[in-house]
Amino acid sequence: ADLLVARAAELARECREPTTILWHGGEPLLLGADYFARAGRRTREACASGGARVRHEVQTNLTLLDGALATVLRDELGAGGVGTSFDPFSGHRRLARGGDYQAAWRAGYRTARAHGLGVGSLLTIDRSLLGRVRDAYLYYRNFADDMNLRVNVVYALGRGRAVAHRFGVRPEEWGKALVTLRALWERDGRPGSLAPLSGWVAFAEGRRPQLSCDCGSCP
C-alpha cells in the first residue's frame, strides 16, 4: 500500500491531474479494514506537500462489507461509494464460508447505504438472463434505494467465439433487451441512472454526457 500510494502521488504531480487508484478483484475487501486505513493515511501523507491529488475507488462483491470496513472506506480512504456486481438469479456465485450469496450481497448493500456510501451496480446480460431482463430490473428497482445500475452484455469476440453459443447474446437480442429496459425505466419516470440508456437519452436531448468507451467516446 505504501509503495502504491507513493507512486500514485508521483504520477499525479508529474501529470498535474488527479490519479485514481481502483481497488479491484479478486475481492479487495479481503485485505481488511486496517489495510485500507493505512492506505488512507499514506495517501494523506503523500499528498500533504501539495501538487498531488489521489482518489480511491473500490469494486467489491459486498459480501464482506461490515460497519467497520464501511467506516474506513468512507472516512480513511475517502471513497464516496463502491461498485459491485448485481447477479440476482445466477447460481454461479458461492461463498467459500458457506451461506446464501444473495443474502450476503443484500446485507452488504444495506450496510454501505447505512454508512453513507453510494453503490453502483453492474448487471451482465448473458444468454441465461435474456428471458429475465424484466425480472432483474424489477428486483433491483424494488430492493435498491437508489437507481444506479449499469447493464452490460456478453458478446462473442476473438477466441470467445468458440463458446458464444453458450453465453453470448446476439445483437438483435441485446436490442430487444434494451427496449424492454427502456420501457420499464420510462414507466418509472427515469429514476436515477440506468446506463447505457441514461447516457444515450441525455445525448439525444442535447446534453453532453460522458459516454463510456463502448459507446464510441474513447479518445
C-alpha positions as CSV (number, residue, x, y, z in Angstrom):
1,A,0.0,0.0,0.0
2,D,2.8,2.4,0.9
3,L,4.6,1.9,-2.5
4,L,1.3,2.1,-4.5
5,V,0.2,5.3,-2.9
6,A,3.6,6.9,-3.2
7,R,3.8,6.1,-7.0
8,A,0.3,7.3,-7.5
9,A,1.2,10.7,-5.8
10,E,4.3,10.9,-8.0
11,L,2.2,10.3,-11.1
12,A,-0.4,12.9,-10.1
13,R,2.4,15.6,-9.6
14,E,4.0,14.7,-12.9
15,C,0.8,14.8,-14.9
16,R,-0.8,17.6,-12.9
17,E,-4.0,15.6,-12.9
18,P,-5.8,13.6,-10.2
19,T,-4.8,9.9,-10.0
20,T,-7.3,7.3,-9.2
21,I,-6.5,4.0,-7.5
22,L,-9.1,1.4,-8.3
23,W,-9.2,-1.4,-5.7
24,H,-10.5,-4.3,-7.7
25,G,-10.5,-8.1,-7.6
26,G,-10.3,-10.9,-6.7
27,E,-12.0,-9.4,-3.8
28,P,-10.2,-6.3,-2.3
29,L,-12.1,-6.3,1.0
30,L,-10.2,-9.5,1.9
31,L,-7.4,-7.0,2.7
32,G,-9.3,-5.8,5.8
33,A,-10.1,-2.5,7.5
34,D,-6.6,-2.0,8.9
35,Y,-5.0,-2.2,5.4
36,F,-7.4,0.4,3.9
37,A,-7.0,2.6,6.9
38,R,-3.2,2.6,6.4
39,A,-3.7,3.3,2.7
40,G,-5.8,6.3,3.6
41,R,-3.2,7.6,6.0
42,R,-0.4,7.1,3.5
43,T,-2.5,8.9,0.8
44,R,-2.9,12.0,3.0
45,E,0.8,12.0,3.9
46,A,1.9,11.6,0.2
47,C,-0.4,14.4,-0.9
48,A,0.4,16.7,2.1
49,S,3.1,18.6,0.3
50,G,0.7,19.7,-2.4
51,G,0.6,19.3,-6.1
52,A,-0.9,15.8,-5.9
53,R,-4.4,14.5,-5.7
54,V,-5.0,10.8,-5.3
55,R,-8.5,9.3,-5.2
56,H,-9.7,5.9,-4.3
57,E,-12.5,3.7,-5.9
58,V,-13.5,0.3,-4.7
59,Q,-15.1,-2.6,-6.7
60,T,-16.4,-5.3,-4.4
61,N,-18.9,-8.1,-4.3
62,L,-20.1,-6.6,-0.9
63,T,-20.3,-9.9,0.9
64,L,-17.6,-8.9,3.3
65,L,-18.6,-5.3,3.9
66,D,-19.4,-4.7,7.6
67,G,-19.7,-1.5,9.6
68,A,-16.0,-1.2,10.4
69,L,-15.0,-1.6,6.7
70,A,-17.6,0.8,5.5
71,T,-16.5,3.4,8.0
72,V,-12.8,3.0,7.0
73,L,-13.7,3.2,3.2
74,R,-15.7,6.4,3.8
75,D,-13.5,8.2,6.4
76,E,-10.0,7.0,5.9
77,L,-9.9,6.1,2.2
78,G,-12.2,8.9,1.2
79,A,-14.3,6.7,-1.1
80,G,-17.7,8.2,-1.8
81,G,-19.1,4.8,-2.8
82,V,-18.4,1.4,-4.1
83,G,-19.0,-0.5,-7.3
84,T,-20.5,-4.0,-7.3
85,S,-21.8,-6.8,-9.5
86,F,-25.5,-7.4,-9.4
87,D,-26.3,-11.1,-10.1
88,P,-29.8,-11.8,-8.9
89,F,-30.6,-15.2,-10.4
90,S,-27.4,-16.9,-11.3
91,G,-26.3,-19.9,-9.3
92,H,-22.7,-19.4,-10.3
93,R,-21.6,-17.5,-7.2
94,R,-20.8,-19.3,-4.0
95,L,-19.5,-18.2,-0.6
96,A,-16.3,-20.0,0.4
97,R,-17.5,-20.0,4.0
98,G,-20.9,-21.3,3.1
99,G,-24.2,-19.4,3.3
100,D,-26.5,-17.6,0.9
101,Y,-24.6,-15.4,-1.5
102,Q,-27.6,-13.2,-2.4
103,A,-28.4,-12.6,1.3
104,A,-24.8,-11.6,2.0
105,W,-24.9,-9.2,-1.0
106,R,-28.1,-7.6,0.1
107,A,-26.7,-7.2,3.7
108,G,-23.6,-5.6,2.2
109,Y,-25.7,-3.2,0.1
110,R,-27.7,-2.1,3.2
111,T,-24.5,-1.6,5.2
112,A,-23.0,0.6,2.5
113,R,-26.0,2.8,2.3
114,A,-26.5,3.0,6.1
115,H,-22.9,4.3,6.3
116,G,-23.4,6.9,3.6
117,L,-21.7,5.1,0.7
118,G,-23.2,5.1,-2.7
119,V,-23.5,1.8,-4.5
120,G,-23.2,1.5,-8.3
121,S,-24.3,-1.9,-9.6
122,L,-23.3,-3.8,-12.8
123,L,-25.7,-6.3,-14.3
124,T,-24.2,-8.5,-17.1
125,I,-26.7,-10.0,-19.5
126,D,-25.7,-13.4,-20.9
127,R,-27.8,-15.9,-22.6
128,S,-29.2,-17.4,-19.4
129,L,-30.6,-14.0,-18.4
130,L,-32.1,-12.9,-21.7
131,G,-35.6,-14.1,-20.7
132,R,-35.4,-12.5,-17.3
133,V,-34.3,-8.9,-18.1
134,R,-37.7,-7.5,-16.8
135,D,-37.4,-9.6,-13.6
136,A,-33.8,-8.4,-13.0
137,Y,-34.9,-4.7,-13.4
138,L,-37.8,-5.1,-11.0
139,Y,-35.7,-7.0,-8.5
140,Y,-33.2,-4.1,-8.4
141,R,-35.8,-1.4,-8.5
142,N,-37.8,-2.9,-5.6
143,F,-34.7,-3.6,-3.5
144,A,-32.2,-0.7,-4.1
145,D,-33.0,2.7,-2.5
146,D,-31.2,4.4,-5.4
147,M,-31.3,3.5,-9.1
148,N,-27.7,3.4,-10.0
149,L,-27.4,0.4,-12.4
150,R,-25.3,-0.3,-15.5
151,V,-26.2,-3.1,-17.8
152,N,-23.5,-4.8,-20.0
153,V,-23.8,-7.6,-22.4
154,V,-21.8,-10.7,-23.2
155,Y,-20.9,-11.0,-26.8
156,A,-18.5,-13.0,-29.0
157,L,-15.1,-11.6,-29.6
158,G,-11.8,-13.3,-30.6
159,R,-11.3,-16.7,-29.0
160,G,-14.6,-16.2,-27.2
161,R,-16.5,-17.0,-30.4
162,A,-15.9,-20.7,-29.7
163,V,-18.2,-20.6,-26.7
164,A,-20.5,-17.8,-27.9
165,H,-23.4,-20.3,-28.4
166,R,-23.4,-21.0,-24.7
167,F,-23.1,-17.5,-23.2
168,G,-23.1,-14.8,-26.0
169,V,-26.0,-12.6,-26.9
170,R,-26.8,-11.7,-30.5
171,P,-27.1,-8.0,-31.5
172,E,-30.9,-8.3,-32.1
173,E,-31.4,-10.0,-28.7
174,W,-29.4,-7.3,-27.0
175,G,-31.5,-4.7,-28.8
176,K,-34.8,-6.3,-27.6
177,A,-33.4,-6.4,-24.0
178,L,-32.6,-2.6,-24.2
179,V,-36.1,-1.9,-25.5
180,T,-37.6,-3.8,-22.5
181,L,-35.4,-1.9,-20.1
182,R,-36.1,1.5,-21.7
183,A,-39.9,0.9,-21.4
184,L,-39.6,0.0,-17.7
185,W,-37.3,2.9,-16.9
186,E,-39.6,5.3,-18.7
187,R,-42.6,3.9,-17.0
188,D,-41.0,4.6,-13.6
189,G,-40.1,8.2,-14.6
190,R,-36.5,7.7,-15.4
191,P,-35.2,7.3,-11.8
192,G,-31.5,7.7,-11.1
193,S,-29.1,6.2,-13.7
194,L,-29.6,3.2,-15.9
195,A,-26.6,3.0,-18.1
196,P,-26.0,3.0,-21.0
197,L,-29.6,4.1,-21.6
198,S,-29.5,7.2,-19.4
199,G,-26.4,8.4,-21.3
200,W,-28.0,7.9,-24.7
201,V,-31.1,9.7,-23.6
202,A,-29.1,12.7,-22.3
203,F,-27.1,12.7,-25.6
204,A,-30.3,12.6,-27.7
205,E,-31.8,15.5,-25.6
206,G,-28.8,17.7,-26.4
207,R,-26.9,17.4,-23.1
208,R,-23.3,16.4,-23.2
209,P,-22.9,13.2,-21.0
210,Q,-19.7,11.4,-20.7
211,L,-20.4,8.2,-22.6
212,S,-18.4,5.0,-22.0
213,C,-15.9,3.5,-24.4
214,D,-18.4,1.0,-25.9
215,C,-20.5,4.0,-27.0
216,G,-17.6,5.3,-29.1
217,S,-16.4,8.1,-26.8
218,C,-12.9,6.9,-26.1
219,P,-10.1,9.3,-27.3
